[in-house]
Amino acid sequence: MNDLQFMPHQEEVLNLTDDKNRCAYYLDMGLGKTFVGAEKMYLLNNTVNLIVCQKSKIDDWVDHMKTYYPEYRVMDLTKKSEGMNFRTLVETKDLYDQNIQIVGVINYDLVFRRKYIAHITDFTLLLDESSLICNENAKRSKFILKLQPESVILLSGTPTAGKYERLWSQLKLLGWDINKKAFYASYVQTEWIENGDGYKKEVITGYKHVEHLKKRLTQFGAVFMKTEEVIELPEQTEQKIFLKITNEYKFFIKHNYLELDTRNLVRFKDDSDFEGEDVTPRVELIGDNSLTKTLYCRQLCGQWHKEKLEAFRDLLESTEDRLIVFYNFNEELTRLRKICESLNREVSFVNGSGRSMYAYECVDNSVTFVQYQAGAMGGNYQKANKIVYFTLPLGKGSCDLWEQSKKRIHRIGQNRPCFYYYLLVKGSFEERNLAALQEGKELTDELFNT
């Protein structure tokens, strides 16, 4: 192993797959999948390595590899110049002559658009959140399944979410040569039912031979590990997810003025996706006083911050657990709900217009949106153990709202560790706001004058 110090459970999973060049680390969120996957890549010792991850994780992976594995030449393939350099090194074989080991990092939505990647051979392929290829008919899945890696590393906290049919495409990468029809026949129970239109459709009703399936998965290098099996985490754990500050935010801070086109902030078709909803496609922002300047800066770090919206999508794709999401403005809710709808996640809400809690009560992977003023001070949401703070409260009473919001899941009846995820725009007022809340202080509308 490298000089890194690993926790016992991380050493265990690496030892379990020591003799395998294709493996899957299905570890719960918080157990260090990134460290385990990167170390396995290092141990495999291939000249060419490719990491495919969610867009919001690009910088994290680049920084991790550069920090802990300086012997690698690490390239962000979303950047044109670095992608060209990576391609040149691979195609000319210069890296073999110069004894260079390279790592390319790219996101799922871009990988199939880089056709040169299809021609790379004898490399290590690492998929972070490998469950994102569970739909074998998606472009990214088709492309990845046709690649010719020598070694494969799959990372996911929710590879199946209890739905074993989602494993088939990942099993192909692990080297289990079983076609989908045979896999279903062996392990998936289905039934043909009436759909109400006079036709029948086949639906999955359960699974069979599950123990045999698990043994086969172990043979092909899959390791499953739950948090409660290996480590006693603190009752409350906070994680900050940093996003880049936008040029629009910088411009507005400097000039107190901005013309902003808010369309295409997330992966929707066009403005028609928001017809009849409280979303403004084009806005003119004039910060002629501290109140309006504060308001627009908050919105530039929330509903109008494309990377934060994408990071929220990535977070949803990373877990099938119930989530509680705290937010401030109606347009935030509209855009976030659209993301949930695109991922088939059912939604509950608590806000000034009312409350709807069916999805929270009855759907295991539901997302419940809570507006601070309407729901931070009351409500029992301990069916969930994870809160996402899309934006934070600000101004008078914000400390109480924030402290009370954390208690919505951390209360009598909760028997699991609680996790809090903060989506923060680095270099913006949001960092100061969170620091102030943690110190029991409150930032006001005057914060931009300091």
Salt bridges, closest charged atoms under 4 A:
ASP28 OD1 - LYS226 NZ 3.85
ASP59 OD2 - LYS244 NZ 3.41
GLU91 OE2 - ARG87 NE 2.97
ASP109 OD1 - ARG140 NH1 3.46
ASP109 OD2 - ARG267 NH1 2.67
GLU136 OE2 - LYS180 NZ 2.30
GLU235 OE1 - HIS410 NE2 3.91
GLU238 OE2 - LYS406 NZ 3.66
ASP261 OD2 - ARG263 NH2 2.59
GLU277 OE2 - LYS338 NZ 3.29
GLU310 OE1 - ARG267 NH2 2.81
GLU320 OE2 - ARG166 NH1 3.52
ASP321 OD2 - LYS386 NZ 2.74
GLU331 OE2 - ARG335 NH2 3.25
GLU341 OE1 - LYS338 NZ 3.84
GLU361 OE1 - LYS383 NZ 3.03
ASP364 OD1 - ARG322 NH1 3.70
GLU403 OE1 - LYS406 NZ 3.96
GLU430 OE2 - LYS308 NZ 2.86
GLU431 OE2 - LYS426 NZ 3.56
GLU439 OE1 - LYS441 NZ 3.47
